[in-house]
Amino acid sequence: MEFDNSIILAVFLGMLLLLVILFLGVMIAGALAPRPSRGAPLIASEDGHFEVAGKRISCSHCGGSEFSVNQILLNTWLLSLLRIDWLDASASVLTCLKCGQLTWFNQDSAKGDE
């Protein structure tokens, strides 16, 4: 039994279309998924100090109180495999300017004057 090239092409295009639909479904599901409650916001002041829930942050290692802040993605294996990591949640990471210790928070940072 011989296959016609048009049948092979149709099967290939059908599989490709199925993969595109699956990819778009995962992207939409990730974007629409409810995010868990993140607690009190991480508030930054102009002088490099931070506070959460009304309490000023200090380094647990050296006691320093000045930090720089970065947003870090909390990657999941599926979204990384599909190369859509940007749909993953993120966390704020404070780096102590005195000793370099990292302190993670599951809140977005906000300016103190907002």
Z-matrix of the N, CA and C atoms (Angstrom, degrees):
N
C 1 1.449
C 2 1.523 1 108.52
N 3 1.305 2 116.23 1 125.76
C 4 1.457 3 120.79 2 -179.60
C 5 1.522 4 109.75 3 -103.85
N 6 1.338 5 113.96 4 144.13
C 7 1.456 6 119.84 5 177.46
C 8 1.517 7 108.99 6 -98.25
N 9 1.287 8 114.66 7 140.08
C 10 1.449 9 120.47 8 175.38
C 11 1.531 10 108.08 9 -79.60
N 12 1.303 11 117.56 10 145.65
C 13 1.466 12 121.23 11 179.90
C 14 1.521 13 111.91 12 -60.72
N 15 1.304 14 118.35 13 -29.69
C 16 1.459 15 120.37 14 179.97
C 17 1.529 16 111.16 15 -68.45
N 18 1.334 17 117.73 16 -32.51
C 19 1.469 18 120.60 17 177.44
C 20 1.531 19 110.01 18 -68.44
N 21 1.320 20 116.95 19 -43.23
C 22 1.473 21 120.99 20 178.50
C 23 1.518 22 110.20 21 -62.81
N 24 1.321 23 117.11 22 -42.21
C 25 1.461 24 121.41 23 178.96
C 26 1.524 25 110.50 24 -64.55
N 27 1.326 26 118.06 25 -40.98
C 28 1.462 27 121.50 26 179.55
C 29 1.527 28 111.13 27 -64.37
N 30 1.324 29 117.62 28 -42.00
C 31 1.466 30 121.00 29 178.01
C 32 1.528 31 110.11 30 -64.29
N 33 1.323 32 117.12 31 -43.73
C 34 1.465 33 120.95 32 179.24
C 35 1.527 34 111.11 33 -61.57
N 36 1.354 35 116.96 34 -46.14
C 37 1.461 36 120.08 35 179.84
C 38 1.528 37 111.45 36 -66.09
N 39 1.326 38 117.51 37 -34.52
C 40 1.455 39 120.45 38 176.42
C 41 1.521 40 112.08 39 -64.78
N 42 1.326 41 116.57 40 -42.07
C 43 1.473 42 120.32 41 177.55
C 44 1.523 43 110.87 42 -66.33
N 45 1.316 44 116.90 43 -39.74
C 46 1.463 45 120.59 44 178.08
C 47 1.523 46 110.95 45 -63.56
N 48 1.317 47 116.98 46 -42.88
C 49 1.458 48 121.37 47 177.76
C 50 1.528 49 110.98 48 -62.67
N 51 1.314 50 117.25 49 -40.47
C 52 1.464 51 121.46 50 177.53
C 53 1.530 52 111.12 51 -62.06
N 54 1.325 53 117.88 52 -42.21
C 55 1.465 54 121.16 53 177.81
C 56 1.524 55 111.52 54 -64.84
N 57 1.317 56 118.04 55 -40.21
C 58 1.467 57 121.28 56 178.37
C 59 1.523 58 110.20 57 -63.93
N 60 1.326 59 117.43 58 -43.10
C 61 1.463 60 121.07 59 178.83
C 62 1.529 61 110.57 60 -63.90
N 63 1.313 62 117.69 61 -41.68
C 64 1.464 63 121.57 62 177.23
C 65 1.522 64 111.01 63 -62.41
N 66 1.318 65 116.89 64 -44.87
C 67 1.461 66 122.11 65 178.88
C 68 1.529 67 110.68 66 -60.11
N 69 1.324 68 117.67 67 -47.34
C 70 1.465 69 120.84 68 179.52
C 71 1.529 70 111.28 69 -65.10
N 72 1.330 71 117.04 70 -36.75
C 73 1.463 72 119.89 71 177.67
C 74 1.520 73 112.62 72 -63.24
N 75 1.321 74 116.58 73 -41.69
C 76 1.467 75 120.37 74 178.04
C 77 1.527 76 110.30 75 -65.96
N 78 1.327 77 117.29 76 -41.48
C 79 1.471 78 120.20 77 178.79
C 80 1.523 79 111.31 78 -62.16
N 81 1.333 80 116.57 79 -45.86
C 82 1.464 81 120.38 80 -179.02
C 83 1.528 82 110.48 81 -67.22
N 84 1.320 83 117.95 82 -42.26
C 85 1.467 84 120.93 83 179.15
C 86 1.530 85 111.03 84 -62.11
N 87 1.325 86 117.13 85 -40.71
C 88 1.463 87 120.21 86 178.19
C 89 1.513 88 112.42 87 -66.53
N 90 1.326 89 116.98 88 -38.08
C 91 1.453 90 120.26 89 -179.27
C 92 1.526 91 111.83 90 -72.06
N 93 1.325 92 117.30 91 -31.64
C 94 1.460 93 121.14 92 -177.02
C 95 1.518 94 113.73 93 -93.21
N 96 1.321 95 117.95 94 -9.73
C 97 1.462 96 121.24 95 -177.40
C 98 1.525 97 110.18 96 -64.07
N 99 1.316 98 117.45 97 135.51
C 100 1.467 99 119.04 98 178.27
C 101 1.519 100 111.01 99 -67.73
N 102 1.295 101 115.63 100 137.74
C 103 1.460 102 120.96 101 178.22
C 104 1.532 103 108.68 102 -89.79
N 105 1.328 104 117.60 103 144.53
C 106 1.465 105 119.81 104 178.58
C 107 1.525 106 110.88 105 -67.34
N 108 1.315 107 114.88 106 157.66
C 109 1.460 108 120.06 107 177.51
C 110 1.521 109 109.49 108 -59.02
N 111 1.314 110 116.14 109 136.23
C 112 1.453 111 119.93 110 -174.02
C 113 1.520 112 112.52 111 -107.66
N 114 1.302 113 119.95 112 6.05
C 115 1.452 114 121.61 113 176.54
C 116 1.509 115 113.05 114 75.52
N 117 1.320 116 115.82 115 -162.45
C 118 1.458 117 122.01 116 -178.78
C 119 1.526 118 110.09 117 -68.27
N 120 1.340 119 117.10 118 144.47
C 121 1.470 120 118.92 119 -178.84
C 122 1.528 121 112.43 120 -71.68
N 123 1.310 122 114.58 121 153.20
C 124 1.462 123 122.61 122 173.86
C 125 1.522 124 106.45 123 -84.48
N 126 1.322 125 116.92 124 113.70
C 127 1.468 126 121.37 125 -173.82
C 128 1.521 127 109.75 126 -104.80
N 129 1.334 128 115.09 127 128.41
C 130 1.467 129 121.61 128 -179.60
C 131 1.519 130 109.91 129 -103.03
N 132 1.341 131 116.19 130 139.29
C 133 1.462 132 120.64 131 172.54
C 134 1.522 133 108.47 132 -100.64
N 135 1.299 134 116.58 133 168.90
C 136 1.460 135 121.07 134 -177.34
C 137 1.535 136 113.09 135 -67.04
N 138 1.329 137 118.29 136 -22.87
C 139 1.470 138 121.16 137 -176.04
C 140 1.535 139 113.67 138 -93.56
N 141 1.351 140 118.18 139 13.31
C 142 1.459 141 121.02 140 175.96
C 143 1.509 142 114.70 141 89.37
N 144 1.316 143 118.05 142 6.38
C 145 1.464 144 122.02 143 177.60
C 146 1.527 145 109.38 144 -94.13
N 147 1.340 146 116.01 145 153.63
C 148 1.460 147 121.49 146 -178.61
C 149 1.514 148 109.72 147 -132.65
N 150 1.353 149 114.87 148 154.58
C 151 1.458 150 119.76 149 173.87
C 152 1.525 151 109.78 150 -144.67
N 153 1.333 152 114.09 151 151.96
C 154 1.463 153 122.44 152 176.44
C 155 1.521 154 106.72 153 -132.54
N 156 1.326 155 116.47 154 131.93
C 157 1.475 156 122.90 155 177.89
C 158 1.524 157 111.39 156 53.85
N 159 1.326 158 117.23 157 39.15
C 160 1.458 159 122.03 158 176.92
C 161 1.519 160 115.14 159 78.15
N 162 1.328 161 118.63 160 4.77
C 163 1.468 162 122.22 161 -179.30
C 164 1.522 163 109.53 162 -115.04
N 165 1.340 164 115.82 163 129.24
C 166 1.465 165 121.21 164 -179.39
C 167 1.526 166 110.45 165 -70.97
N 168 1.337 167 116.13 166 136.86
C 169 1.461 168 122.09 167 -179.12
C 170 1.529 169 109.12 168 -81.38
N 171 1.336 170 115.26 169 134.49
C 172 1.463 171 120.46 170 171.76
C 173 1.525 172 107.75 171 -132.55
N 174 1.307 173 116.30 172 150.89
C 175 1.459 174 121.97 173 -178.44
C 176 1.531 175 109.73 174 -66.41
N 177 1.332 176 116.65 175 131.39
C 178 1.460 177 119.96 176 -179.78
C 179 1.525 178 112.16 177 -75.31
N 180 1.323 179 117.61 178 -13.08
C 181 1.463 180 120.93 179 -179.65
C 182 1.532 181 112.03 180 -91.91
N 183 1.338 182 116.00 181 -54.34
C 184 1.466 183 118.71 182 -174.02
C 185 1.522 184 114.15 183 -113.64
N 186 1.340 185 117.64 184 -6.24
C 187 1.457 186 120.75 185 -179.72
C 188 1.517 187 113.74 186 83.17
N 189 1.330 188 117.86 187 3.57
C 190 1.464 189 120.95 188 179.47
C 191 1.515 190 111.84 189 -61.61
N 192 1.345 191 116.00 190 156.15
C 193 1.465 192 119.26 191 -177.56
C 194 1.530 193 112.63 192 -126.04
N 195 1.327 194 117.56 193 7.12
C 196 1.460 195 120.60 194 177.88
C 197 1.523 196 109.26 195 -111.75
N 198 1.336 197 115.37 196 130.36
C 199 1.459 198 121.98 197 -173.97
C 200 1.515 199 110.57 198 -135.68
N 201 1.319 200 115.23 199 155.71
C 202 1.458 201 120.85 200 163.75
C 203 1.523 202 106.07 201 -106.20
N 204 1.326 203 117.38 202 154.32
C 205 1.467 204 121.04 203 -175.49
C 206 1.527 205 110.12 204 -122.31
N 207 1.337 206 115.23 205 142.91
C 208 1.463 207 122.82 206 175.72
C 209 1.515 208 108.26 207 -137.07
N 210 1.331 209 116.10 208 151.42
C 211 1.464 210 121.93 209 173.29
C 212 1.525 211 107.85 210 -98.11
N 213 1.331 212 117.01 211 128.54
C 214 1.461 213 123.45 212 -177.57
C 215 1.523 214 108.51 213 -119.60
N 216 1.335 215 117.05 214 134.69
C 217 1.459 216 120.73 215 176.18
C 218 1.528 217 110.49 216 -75.29
N 219 1.307 218 116.21 217 138.86
C 220 1.470 219 122.61 218 175.00
C 221 1.528 220 106.64 219 -98.93
N 222 1.320 221 115.93 220 81.96
C 223 1.460 222 122.10 221 -171.01
C 224 1.521 223 112.89 222 -66.54
N 225 1.328 224 114.72 223 145.32
C 226 1.452 225 122.56 224 170.35
C 227 1.520 226 107.72 225 -112.77
N 228 1.325 227 116.97 226 152.66
C 229 1.460 228 119.71 227 -172.99
C 230 1.524 229 112.67 228 -65.24
N 231 1.342 230 118.11 229 -36.40
C 232 1.458 231 119.64 230 -176.58
C 233 1.520 232 111.51 231 -69.06
N 234 1.329 233 116.45 232 -47.01
C 235 1.462 234 118.48 233 -179.75
C 236 1.524 235 111.50 234 -68.39
N 237 1.331 236 117.38 235 -30.07
C 238 1.460 237 120.07 236 174.65
C 239 1.523 238 110.90 237 -68.84
N 240 1.325 239 116.84 238 -40.53
C 241 1.459 240 121.36 239 178.50
C 242 1.525 241 111.17 240 -61.61
N 243 1.346 242 115.87 241 -39.24
C 244 1.458 243 120.90 242 -179.89
C 245 1.531 244 112.69 243 -84.45
N 246 1.324 245 116.40 244 -0.98
C 247 1.463 246 123.34 245 179.68
C 248 1.534 247 112.94 246 61.29
N 249 1.331 248 115.10 247 38.24
C 250 1.466 249 120.78 248 174.44
C 251 1.526 250 108.98 249 -125.41
N 252 1.320 251 115.58 250 46.73
C 253 1.467 252 122.65 251 -177.78
C 254 1.530 253 112.26 252 -58.54
N 255 1.321 254 117.02 253 -26.85
C 256 1.458 255 120.74 254 -176.71
C 257 1.528 256 111.92 255 -62.31
N 258 1.319 257 118.83 256 -13.72
C 259 1.461 258 121.48 257 176.58
C 260 1.526 259 112.34 258 -81.18
N 261 1.337 260 117.30 259 -14.54
C 262 1.454 261 120.57 260 -179.49
C 263 1.528 262 111.12 261 -71.38
N 264 1.313 263 115.18 262 158.81
C 265 1.463 264 121.49 263 176.53
C 266 1.531 265 109.64 264 -68.83
N 267 1.325 266 115.89 265 164.58
C 268 1.456 267 119.88 266 177.58
C 269 1.527 268 109.49 267 -128.60
N 270 1.308 269 115.11 268 166.27
C 271 1.463 270 121.98 269 177.66
C 272 1.516 271 108.41 270 -134.04
N 273 1.323 272 115.92 271 155.23
C 274 1.458 273 121.22 272 174.74
C 275 1.520 274 108.21 273 -91.64
N 276 1.321 275 116.23 274 133.08
C 277 1.458 276 121.21 275 178.59
C 278 1.523 277 108.18 276 -120.63
N 279 1.331 278 115.56 277 120.98
C 280 1.464 279 121.04 278 177.23
C 281 1.522 280 108.77 279 -94.50
N 282 1.319 281 116.96 280 133.30
C 283 1.462 282 122.68 281 176.02
C 284 1.521 283 107.87 282 -110.80
N 285 1.326 284 116.79 283 121.10
C 286 1.462 285 121.40 284 178.77
C 287 1.524 286 108.66 285 -64.67
N 288 1.327 287 116.59 286 127.91
C 289 1.462 288 120.41 287 -179.37
C 290 1.525 289 112.24 288 -75.62
N 291 1.338 290 117.10 289 -14.12
C 292 1.460 291 121.22 290 -179.42
C 293 1.526 292 112.08 291 -88.15
N 294 1.348 293 118.01 292 -47.41
C 295 1.471 294 120.41 293 -175.22
C 296 1.528 295 113.76 294 -119.98
N 297 1.334 296 118.23 295 -15.20
C 298 1.454 297 121.07 296 177.82
C 299 1.515 298 115.57 297 90.72
N 300 1.319 299 118.76 298 3.60
C 301 1.470 300 119.91 299 179.40
C 302 1.520 301 110.03 300 -65.01
N 303 1.346 302 115.98 301 142.59
C 304 1.453 303 122.10 302 178.24
C 305 1.522 304 109.70 303 -97.48
N 306 1.333 305 116.21 304 136.41
C 307 1.456 306 122.90 305 176.25
C 308 1.520 307 107.31 306 -126.60
N 309 1.339 308 117.01 307 122.35
C 310 1.465 309 122.20 308 -174.81
C 311 1.522 310 110.72 309 -97.41
N 312 1.347 311 115.85 310 142.18
C 313 1.458 312 122.84 311 174.73
C 314 1.517 313 108.11 312 -135.06
N 315 1.325 314 116.43 313 140.91
C 316 1.454 315 120.66 314 179.55
C 317 1.523 316 110.44 315 -94.32
N 318 1.325 317 116.59 316 41.91
C 319 1.447 318 122.77 317 176.26
C 320 1.520 319 108.69 318 -128.98
N 321 1.323 320 114.98 319 156.12
C 322 1.461 321 119.26 320 171.01
C 323 1.517 322 107.66 321 -79.67
N 324 1.337 323 116.70 322 147.97
C 325 1.456 324 119.52 323 177.21
C 326 1.510 325 109.16 324 -81.75
N 327 1.337 326 115.35 325 150.51
C 328 1.468 327 121.18 326 178.80
C 329 1.511 328 108.65 327 -137.51
N 330 1.312 329 116.42 328 152.03
C 331 1.462 330 120.74 329 176.02
C 332 1.533 331 108.73 330 -73.11
N 333 1.312 332 116.43 331 146.99
C 334 1.458 333 121.12 332 -178.47
C 335 1.518 334 113.54 333 -66.95
N 336 1.337 335 118.14 334 -21.75
C 337 1.449 336 119.63 335 -176.08
C 338 1.524 337 112.24 336 -91.60
N 339 1.338 338 119.80 337 5.50
C 340 1.464 339 121.49 338 -179.69
C 341 1.505 340 111.11 339 -87.57
